[in-house]
Amino acid sequence: MEPVDDQLRVSTPEQYAALGHPMRLRLLFTLGQQPATTSQLAAALGTNKGNVAHHLKMLCDAGLVRPAHERRVRGGTERYFERAARRFDFAGEGLAEQTALAMRTVGEDMAAAPVEPHVVLRQLRLSPAQVEELTATLDRLAAELPEADEAQPRYGLLLGLYQHRS
């Protein structure tokens, strides 16, 4: 089994199309914890296995999810799936629409979180050099922040920098 890539650049129309549904984003979030079967994902997301299988196929076809391993159980085979990368970076055509969908999905997850989320929104005036420095700092933070052991709860981390339209 190949190790999961550290990061994957999402940039093709096929990848954006695969991410065009909240269930597929939730599958990616859930698979960020550990590889899982269709049954495990359906139970975790409160849906049926057929729905999960359909959305997993789309994510696999786009290269965002892949089969991890198989395990023989009770005369059958369980297939586990995993994310193709630990981190997804977004670029290219379709980014604005995909970001809006991701923000709605993340907002719904935040609203349902068992602990009050920490959210900061700030507008700044920045020079091009400051934008470059802040972008590099955010990239480093997302890539280098060490994870605690598996007994600790998982948190979502959404970092973004965008030029305000006004």
ChimeraX commands (.cxc) that place a marker at each C-alpha (Angstrom):
marker #1 position 0.00,0.00,0.00 radius 0.5
marker #1 position 1.40,3.38,-1.05 radius 0.5
marker #1 position 1.55,6.12,1.59 radius 0.5
marker #1 position -0.94,8.94,1.26 radius 0.5
marker #1 position 0.54,11.99,-0.47 radius 0.5
marker #1 position 1.09,15.01,1.72 radius 0.5
marker #1 position -0.77,17.33,-0.65 radius 0.5
marker #1 position -2.75,17.26,-3.86 radius 0.5
marker #1 position -3.44,20.26,-6.05 radius 0.5
marker #1 position -7.12,20.34,-7.05 radius 0.5
marker #1 position -7.28,22.15,-10.37 radius 0.5
marker #1 position -9.06,20.14,-13.07 radius 0.5
marker #1 position -12.72,20.48,-14.06 radius 0.5
marker #1 position -13.16,16.76,-13.22 radius 0.5
marker #1 position -11.87,17.28,-9.70 radius 0.5
marker #1 position -14.08,20.32,-9.15 radius 0.5
marker #1 position -17.09,18.45,-10.52 radius 0.5
marker #1 position -16.40,15.60,-8.09 radius 0.5
marker #1 position -16.34,18.10,-5.23 radius 0.5
marker #1 position -19.59,19.69,-6.37 radius 0.5
marker #1 position -21.78,18.01,-3.75 radius 0.5
marker #1 position -21.75,18.48,0.06 radius 0.5
marker #1 position -21.81,14.70,0.63 radius 0.5
marker #1 position -18.55,14.29,-1.27 radius 0.5
marker #1 position -16.91,17.03,0.81 radius 0.5
marker #1 position -18.16,15.31,3.98 radius 0.5
marker #1 position -16.72,12.01,2.74 radius 0.5
marker #1 position -13.34,13.69,2.27 radius 0.5
marker #1 position -13.55,15.21,5.78 radius 0.5
marker #1 position -14.48,11.83,7.28 radius 0.5
marker #1 position -11.75,9.99,5.40 radius 0.5
marker #1 position -9.28,12.50,6.80 radius 0.5
marker #1 position -9.57,10.61,10.08 radius 0.5
marker #1 position -8.61,7.15,8.79 radius 0.5
marker #1 position -9.44,4.71,5.99 radius 0.5
marker #1 position -13.02,3.44,6.15 radius 0.5
marker #1 position -15.43,1.09,4.43 radius 0.5
marker #1 position -18.62,2.11,2.68 radius 0.5
marker #1 position -20.60,0.79,5.67 radius 0.5
marker #1 position -18.49,2.72,8.17 radius 0.5
marker #1 position -18.83,5.92,6.14 radius 0.5
marker #1 position -22.60,5.48,5.80 radius 0.5
marker #1 position -22.94,5.04,9.57 radius 0.5
marker #1 position -20.70,8.03,10.32 radius 0.5
marker #1 position -22.60,10.31,7.91 radius 0.5
marker #1 position -26.11,9.04,8.65 radius 0.5
marker #1 position -26.89,7.90,5.11 radius 0.5
marker #1 position -27.18,4.61,3.19 radius 0.5
marker #1 position -24.38,2.56,1.63 radius 0.5
marker #1 position -25.67,3.07,-1.92 radius 0.5
marker #1 position -25.44,6.84,-1.53 radius 0.5
marker #1 position -21.92,6.59,-0.14 radius 0.5
marker #1 position -20.84,4.14,-2.89 radius 0.5
marker #1 position -22.10,6.51,-5.60 radius 0.5
marker #1 position -20.24,9.51,-4.19 radius 0.5
marker #1 position -17.08,7.50,-3.44 radius 0.5
marker #1 position -16.94,6.36,-7.06 radius 0.5
marker #1 position -17.01,9.97,-8.25 radius 0.5
marker #1 position -14.22,10.90,-5.83 radius 0.5
marker #1 position -12.15,7.87,-6.87 radius 0.5
marker #1 position -12.64,8.61,-10.59 radius 0.5
marker #1 position -11.34,12.16,-9.97 radius 0.5
marker #1 position -8.28,10.86,-8.09 radius 0.5
marker #1 position -9.28,12.43,-4.76 radius 0.5
marker #1 position -9.99,9.13,-2.98 radius 0.5
marker #1 position -8.46,5.71,-3.56 radius 0.5
marker #1 position -8.85,2.16,-2.31 radius 0.5
marker #1 position -6.60,1.69,0.72 radius 0.5
marker #1 position -6.72,-2.05,1.41 radius 0.5
marker #1 position -9.07,-5.01,1.65 radius 0.5
marker #1 position -9.85,-7.35,4.52 radius 0.5
marker #1 position -11.55,-10.75,4.40 radius 0.5
marker #1 position -14.49,-11.04,6.81 radius 0.5
marker #1 position -17.20,-13.71,7.14 radius 0.5
marker #1 position -16.64,-15.06,3.66 radius 0.5
marker #1 position -16.69,-11.59,2.09 radius 0.5
marker #1 position -14.28,-8.76,1.47 radius 0.5
marker #1 position -14.35,-5.31,3.06 radius 0.5
marker #1 position -12.76,-2.62,0.92 radius 0.5
marker #1 position -11.31,0.37,2.75 radius 0.5
marker #1 position -10.97,3.79,1.11 radius 0.5
marker #1 position -8.67,6.69,1.95 radius 0.5
marker #1 position -8.03,10.21,0.77 radius 0.5
marker #1 position -5.43,10.50,-1.98 radius 0.5
marker #1 position -3.70,13.23,0.06 radius 0.5
marker #1 position -3.62,14.55,3.59 radius 0.5
marker #1 position -4.11,18.11,2.32 radius 0.5
marker #1 position -5.89,19.52,-0.73 radius 0.5
marker #1 position -4.83,22.85,-2.24 radius 0.5
marker #1 position -7.25,24.51,-4.63 radius 0.5
marker #1 position -6.40,26.41,-7.82 radius 0.5
marker #1 position -7.66,26.93,-11.34 radius 0.5
marker #1 position -11.00,27.49,-12.99 radius 0.5
marker #1 position -13.99,26.83,-10.75 radius 0.5
marker #1 position -12.20,27.84,-7.56 radius 0.5
marker #1 position -14.72,30.54,-6.58 radius 0.5
marker #1 position -17.73,28.23,-6.92 radius 0.5
marker #1 position -15.97,25.37,-5.13 radius 0.5
marker #1 position -14.88,27.64,-2.30 radius 0.5
marker #1 position -18.47,28.81,-1.82 radius 0.5
marker #1 position -19.70,25.20,-1.62 radius 0.5
marker #1 position -16.90,24.23,0.77 radius 0.5
marker #1 position -17.66,27.21,3.00 radius 0.5
marker #1 position -21.37,26.28,3.17 radius 0.5
marker #1 position -20.48,22.67,4.03 radius 0.5
marker #1 position -17.90,23.71,6.63 radius 0.5
marker #1 position -20.40,26.21,8.08 radius 0.5
marker #1 position -22.97,23.44,8.52 radius 0.5
marker #1 position -20.36,21.27,10.21 radius 0.5
marker #1 position -19.37,24.17,12.49 radius 0.5
marker #1 position -23.00,24.75,13.45 radius 0.5
marker #1 position -23.28,21.09,14.47 radius 0.5
marker #1 position -19.91,20.97,16.30 radius 0.5
marker #1 position -20.01,19.73,19.91 radius 0.5
marker #1 position -17.62,22.53,20.95 radius 0.5
marker #1 position -18.02,26.22,20.05 radius 0.5
marker #1 position -15.79,26.90,16.99 radius 0.5
marker #1 position -13.17,29.64,16.90 radius 0.5
marker #1 position -13.65,31.87,13.86 radius 0.5
marker #1 position -11.88,35.11,13.01 radius 0.5
marker #1 position -12.74,37.31,10.03 radius 0.5
marker #1 position -10.57,40.32,9.48 radius 0.5
marker #1 position -9.99,42.62,6.56 radius 0.5
marker #1 position -6.53,44.03,6.00 radius 0.5
marker #1 position -4.81,46.28,3.52 radius 0.5
marker #1 position -1.76,44.36,2.31 radius 0.5
marker #1 position 1.04,44.98,-0.15 radius 0.5
marker #1 position 1.86,42.25,-2.67 radius 0.5
marker #1 position 4.90,41.33,-0.55 radius 0.5
marker #1 position 2.73,41.02,2.57 radius 0.5
marker #1 position 0.25,38.82,0.67 radius 0.5
marker #1 position 3.11,36.55,-0.39 radius 0.5
marker #1 position 4.49,36.40,3.18 radius 0.5
marker #1 position 1.08,35.71,4.76 radius 0.5
marker #1 position 0.26,33.03,2.17 radius 0.5
marker #1 position 3.57,31.29,2.91 radius 0.5
marker #1 position 2.89,31.50,6.66 radius 0.5
marker #1 position -0.59,29.98,6.27 radius 0.5
marker #1 position 0.83,27.19,4.07 radius 0.5
marker #1 position 3.51,26.44,6.68 radius 0.5
marker #1 position 0.96,26.43,9.50 radius 0.5
marker #1 position -1.31,23.98,7.67 radius 0.5
marker #1 position 1.58,21.71,6.67 radius 0.5
marker #1 position 3.70,21.71,9.82 radius 0.5
marker #1 position 1.23,21.76,12.71 radius 0.5
marker #1 position 1.84,18.44,14.49 radius 0.5
marker #1 position -1.15,16.25,15.31 radius 0.5
marker #1 position -1.87,14.92,18.78 radius 0.5
marker #1 position -2.44,11.21,19.38 radius 0.5
marker #1 position -5.55,9.43,18.05 radius 0.5
marker #1 position -7.36,9.65,21.40 radius 0.5
marker #1 position -7.77,13.41,20.92 radius 0.5
marker #1 position -10.73,14.93,19.05 radius 0.5
marker #1 position -10.32,16.00,15.42 radius 0.5
marker #1 position -10.65,19.64,14.40 radius 0.5
marker #1 position -11.14,21.16,10.99 radius 0.5
marker #1 position -8.70,23.85,9.89 radius 0.5
marker #1 position -9.77,26.18,7.11 radius 0.5
marker #1 position -7.28,28.85,6.14 radius 0.5
marker #1 position -7.90,31.36,3.41 radius 0.5
marker #1 position -6.73,34.68,2.11 radius 0.5
marker #1 position -8.69,36.48,-0.56 radius 0.5
marker #1 position -8.85,39.97,-1.97 radius 0.5
marker #1 position -12.06,41.68,-0.90 radius 0.5
marker #1 position -14.24,42.80,-3.78 radius 0.5
marker #1 position -14.67,46.43,-2.64 radius 0.5
marker link #1:1,2 radius 0.2
marker link #1:2,3 radius 0.2
marker link #1:3,4 radius 0.2
marker link #1:4,5 radius 0.2
marker link #1:5,6 radius 0.2
marker link #1:6,7 radius 0.2
marker link #1:7,8 radius 0.2
marker link #1:8,9 radius 0.2
marker link #1:9,10 radius 0.2
marker link #1:10,11 radius 0.2
marker link #1:11,12 radius 0.2
marker link #1:12,13 radius 0.2
marker link #1:13,14 radius 0.2
marker link #1:14,15 radius 0.2
marker link #1:15,16 radius 0.2
marker link #1:16,17 radius 0.2
marker link #1:17,18 radius 0.2
marker link #1:18,19 radius 0.2
marker link #1:19,20 radius 0.2
marker link #1:20,21 radius 0.2
marker link #1:21,22 radius 0.2
marker link #1:22,23 radius 0.2
marker link #1:23,24 radius 0.2
marker link #1:24,25 radius 0.2
marker link #1:25,26 radius 0.2
marker link #1:26,27 radius 0.2
marker link #1:27,28 radius 0.2
marker link #1:28,29 radius 0.2
marker link #1:29,30 radius 0.2
marker link #1:30,31 radius 0.2
marker link #1:31,32 radius 0.2
marker link #1:32,33 radius 0.2
marker link #1:33,34 radius 0.2
marker link #1:34,35 radius 0.2
marker link #1:35,36 radius 0.2
marker link #1:36,37 radius 0.2
marker link #1:37,38 radius 0.2
marker link #1:38,39 radius 0.2
marker link #1:39,40 radius 0.2
marker link #1:40,41 radius 0.2
marker link #1:41,42 radius 0.2
marker link #1:42,43 radius 0.2
marker link #1:43,44 radius 0.2
marker link #1:44,45 radius 0.2
marker link #1:45,46 radius 0.2
marker link #1:46,47 radius 0.2
marker link #1:47,48 radius 0.2
marker link #1:48,49 radius 0.2
marker link #1:49,50 radius 0.2
marker link #1:50,51 radius 0.2
marker link #1:51,52 radius 0.2
marker link #1:52,53 radius 0.2
marker link #1:53,54 radius 0.2
marker link #1:54,55 radius 0.2
marker link #1:55,56 radius 0.2
marker link #1:56,57 radius 0.2
marker link #1:57,58 radius 0.2
marker link #1:58,59 radius 0.2
marker link #1:59,60 radius 0.2
marker link #1:60,61 radius 0.2
marker link #1:61,62 radius 0.2
marker link #1:62,63 radius 0.2
marker link #1:63,64 radius 0.2
marker link #1:64,65 radius 0.2
marker link #1:65,66 radius 0.2
marker link #1:66,67 radius 0.2
marker link #1:67,68 radius 0.2
marker link #1:68,69 radius 0.2
marker link #1:69,70 radius 0.2
marker link #1:70,71 radius 0.2
marker link #1:71,72 radius 0.2
marker link #1:72,73 radius 0.2
marker link #1:73,74 radius 0.2
marker link #1:74,75 radius 0.2
marker link #1:75,76 radius 0.2
marker link #1:76,77 radius 0.2
marker link #1:77,78 radius 0.2
marker link #1:78,79 radius 0.2
marker link #1:79,80 radius 0.2
marker link #1:80,81 radius 0.2
marker link #1:81,82 radius 0.2
marker link #1:82,83 radius 0.2
marker link #1:83,84 radius 0.2
marker link #1:84,85 radius 0.2
marker link #1:85,86 radius 0.2
marker link #1:86,87 radius 0.2
marker link #1:87,88 radius 0.2
marker link #1:88,89 radius 0.2
marker link #1:89,90 radius 0.2
marker link #1:90,91 radius 0.2
marker link #1:91,92 radius 0.2
marker link #1:92,93 radius 0.2
marker link #1:93,94 radius 0.2
marker link #1:94,95 radius 0.2
marker link #1:95,96 radius 0.2
marker link #1:96,97 radius 0.2
marker link #1:97,98 radius 0.2
marker link #1:98,99 radius 0.2
marker link #1:99,100 radius 0.2
marker link #1:100,101 radius 0.2
marker link #1:101,102 radius 0.2
marker link #1:102,103 radius 0.2
marker link #1:103,104 radius 0.2
marker link #1:104,105 radius 0.2
marker link #1:105,106 radius 0.2
marker link #1:106,107 radius 0.2
marker link #1:107,108 radius 0.2
marker link #1:108,109 radius 0.2
marker link #1:109,110 radius 0.2
marker link #1:110,111 radius 0.2
marker link #1:111,112 radius 0.2
marker link #1:112,113 radius 0.2
marker link #1:113,114 radius 0.2
marker link #1:114,115 radius 0.2
marker link #1:115,116 radius 0.2
marker link #1:116,117 radius 0.2
marker link #1:117,118 radius 0.2
marker link #1:118,119 radius 0.2
marker link #1:119,120 radius 0.2
marker link #1:120,121 radius 0.2
marker link #1:121,122 radius 0.2
marker link #1:122,123 radius 0.2
marker link #1:123,124 radius 0.2
marker link #1:124,125 radius 0.2
marker link #1:125,126 radius 0.2
marker link #1:126,127 radius 0.2
marker link #1:127,128 radius 0.2
marker link #1:128,129 radius 0.2
marker link #1:129,130 radius 0.2
marker link #1:130,131 radius 0.2
marker link #1:131,132 radius 0.2
marker link #1:132,133 radius 0.2
marker link #1:133,134 radius 0.2
marker link #1:134,135 radius 0.2
marker link #1:135,136 radius 0.2
marker link #1:136,137 radius 0.2
marker link #1:137,138 radius 0.2
marker link #1:138,139 radius 0.2
marker link #1:139,140 radius 0.2
marker link #1:140,141 radius 0.2
marker link #1:141,142 radius 0.2
marker link #1:142,143 radius 0.2
marker link #1:143,144 radius 0.2
marker link #1:144,145 radius 0.2
marker link #1:145,146 radius 0.2
marker link #1:146,147 radius 0.2
marker link #1:147,148 radius 0.2
marker link #1:148,149 radius 0.2
marker link #1:149,150 radius 0.2
marker link #1:150,151 radius 0.2
marker link #1:151,152 radius 0.2
marker link #1:152,153 radius 0.2
marker link #1:153,154 radius 0.2
marker link #1:154,155 radius 0.2
marker link #1:155,156 radius 0.2
marker link #1:156,157 radius 0.2
marker link #1:157,158 radius 0.2
marker link #1:158,159 radius 0.2
marker link #1:159,160 radius 0.2
marker link #1:160,161 radius 0.2
marker link #1:161,162 radius 0.2
marker link #1:162,163 radius 0.2
marker link #1:163,164 radius 0.2
marker link #1:164,165 radius 0.2
marker link #1:165,166 radius 0.2
view
